[in-house]
Amino acid sequence: MAELYTNADKRTHYCGTLSASNVGERVCVCGWVQRQRDLGALIFIDLRDRTGIVQLAFDDKTDRALFEKAFTTRSEYVVVAKGAVRMRGEGAINKNMATGEVEIAVDEYKVLSAAHTPPIEINDNVNTKEETALKYRYLDLRRPSLQKNIKMRHEIARVAREYFYDNGFYEIETPMMIKATPEGARDYLVPSRIHHGKFYALPQSPQIYKQLLMIAGYDRYIQIARCFRDEDLRADRQPEFTQIDLEMSFVTQEDIMAMIEGFMKKLFEEVLSLSLPMPIKRLTYTDAMNRFGSDKPDTRFGMEITDISDLVKDSEFSVFAGAVANGGSVRGIVAKDAAKTLTRKEIDKLTEMVRGIGAKGLAYVRFVDDVPSCSFAKFMKEGELEAILERLDCKKGDVALIVADKNSVTLPVLGALRLTVAKKLDIIPDGYDFLWITEFPFFEWNEDTESWDAMHHPFTMPLDECLEYLDTDPGKVRAKAYDLVLNGVELLSGSIRITDYELQEKMFDALGLTKEEIDQKFGFLVDAYKYGAPPHGGAGIGLDRLSMIMCGADSLRDVVAFPKVQNASELMSQCPSFPDPKALEDLAIAVVDKASDK
């Protein structure tokens, strides 16, 4: 039967904090039993809490009733133990454990809660099936690695608050139930019981509200904000996520970027004891795409993209010549010293991969022997292949991989191929490599609707020198927008905002929105601009992604306490679930079975 926890059982120390400096002190510790070892005349219990493990010792000097209680203790029992801290005996010191020099000679011991045998082992060295671990997430979260990750996430949030408070920011909460506004993904909708047929939306970001706070005169805003997007999941995406969200008035892009650099410098110094080189390097969007095939490139390694279009535009190889003639390009990457690893079989796999993401095929040069093996050699005239190899800097031992298509295919395909090959060759070094991406296109052409879409949200300010192209050539318009990339992961997206309501209406018009649509979706914001809007801008830093990278985790699930899986369900609580029919009746909602409707 469980024993009661009383005022006399108050904890004096956390398990992982005890050391030789505590020898001789009488302490009280609480936690979960990691394991019990019965050596006959000796019983040792490893007691665990969020700080670590300490050894409890029971020997021939221990009260027999207490010794028997220790004998019946099993893994994951919750206990409280009191006793004197002492040094471990000669040869018993565990150098792999923070508290390995000491143990507690227990003279008082309570079992507060017995435990069934857990369905998963609470140990970082055991590979548990992910579905099982997530079903019993409350047990999975006891593992030291996850406790370490959750602690680091807390430290990141703490440093964020302290840094932005010190720099004059107010922490202000914005609503969780808002008007649905288009921000690039599906909204999660919340039906109104009072206003039948009407719905709130959960915020994809606090974007509009933080701009309204600037108009309201609050100057500097910060919020650790929950955001929601109804979109397909992957390793670095969850349907609900957290942003370190900020906005500043009377600033330029340089002011905001400097503020964020200061935060990253302080964060890495305090949490990881690392000094980041400042300022952070920058690339324009165009340069990033041309060199790395991505607007969030991992620049910890080379393998940059090289354009060979001018060398092959008159080639007899129709794949190359046709791509250039149709306004596209022919570009390649070179994997240095990779010829032995990238065999023909491996190149075939890479070919299938690029076809799966939009390319028609993959040309290659595999330079193993003195004469390179080339998939398109028979189409080359004298000197053409040599010119290509020289441009690509492809030498004996290297492999060149080439894609020919329109630029919207060639660049991102080579960008994805570059990452795949680098991982296969294991050439990506450890470390933290930050990069600013600037001057994003304001518009992107939507081939399905044959219209221009806003690449960021529609409140982003165009560069001053691009305003003249709004009506005549939208493709030339670049934005005062910036992303912060870390190790190939987008951490932050931000921009300077439009504050001139006439310019804002012009941008809406360029996006093809009618006056009725503008009024319905953004009317209150456009109206607010008419009453004096300060120049302002901001950004949202992905707390989950930042935590994932700083923890060295492979997935957001490793830094989120209760994550969802690929189909946006939570295995532990089995949500989403069917609501009570009465609740649907109150909301005047009927659920249609789509399967039987077909």
Salt bridges, closest charged atoms under 4 A:
GLU3 OE1 - LYS69 NZ 3.12
ASP9 OD1 - LYS82 NZ 3.65
ASP9 OD2 - LYS110 NZ 2.83
GLU25 OE1 - HIS13 NE2 3.57
ASP46 OD2 - ARG35 NE 3.12
ASP46 OD1 - ARG37 NH2 3.23
ASP59 OD2 - ARG86 NH2 3.36
GLU76 OE1 - ARG48 NH2 2.85
GLU76 OE1 - ARG142 NH1 2.72
GLU103 OE2 - ARG86 NE 2.84
ASP107 OD2 - ARG26 NH1 2.67
GLU108 OE2 - ARG26 NH2 2.79
GLU108 OE1 - LYS82 NZ 3.66
ASP124 OD1 - ARG143 NH1 3.03
GLU130 OE1 - ARG557 NH1 2.94
ASP140 OD2 - ARG137 NH1 2.90
ASP140 OD1 - ARG143 NE 2.71
GLU155 OE2 - HIS154 NE2 3.81
GLU155 OE1 - ARG158 NH2 2.69
GLU162 OE1 - ARG158 NH1 2.98
GLU171 OE2 - ARG161 NH2 2.88
GLU231 OE2 - ARG237 NE 3.36
ASP236 OD1 - ARG234 NE 2.88
ASP236 OD2 - ARG545 NH2 3.97
GLU240 OE1 - ARG226 NH2 2.95
GLU240 OE2 - LYS564 NZ 2.47
ASP245 OD1 - LYS210 NZ 2.97
GLU247 OE1 - LYS210 NZ 3.46
GLU247 OE2 - ARG497 NE 2.82
GLU254 OE1 - ARG282 NH2 2.80
GLU269 OE2 - LYS265 NZ 3.40
GLU270 OE1 - ARG158 NH2 3.53
GLU270 OE2 - LYS266 NZ 2.63
ASP295 OD1 - LYS296 NZ 3.93
ASP298 OD2 - ARG300 NH2 2.65
GLU304 OE1 - ARG291 NE 2.93
ASP307 OD2 - ARG331 NH2 3.67
ASP310 OD1 - ARG391 NH1 2.99
ASP314 OD2 - LYS313 NZ 3.16
GLU346 OE2 - LYS349 NZ 3.45
GLU346 OE1 - LYS424 NZ 3.08
GLU352 OE2 - ARG355 NH1 3.19
ASP370 OD1 - LYS396 NZ 2.92
GLU384 OE2 - LYS381 NZ 3.97
ASP393 OD2 - LYS336 NZ 3.77
ASP393 OD1 - LYS395 NZ 3.21
ASP398 OD2 - LYS336 NZ 2.63
ASP405 OD2 - LYS360 NZ 3.03
ASP433 OD1 - LYS281 NZ 3.10
GLU439 OE1 - ARG478 NH1 2.49
GLU447 OE2 - LYS406 NZ 3.72
ASP464 OD1 - LYS480 NZ 3.09
GLU465 OE2 - ARG478 NH2 3.91
ASP471 OD2 - LYS506 NZ 3.34
ASP519 OD2 - LYS515 NZ 3.10
ASP527 OD1 - LYS530 NZ 3.45
ASP544 OD1 - ARG153 NH1 2.48
ASP586 OD1 - LYS582 NZ 2.79
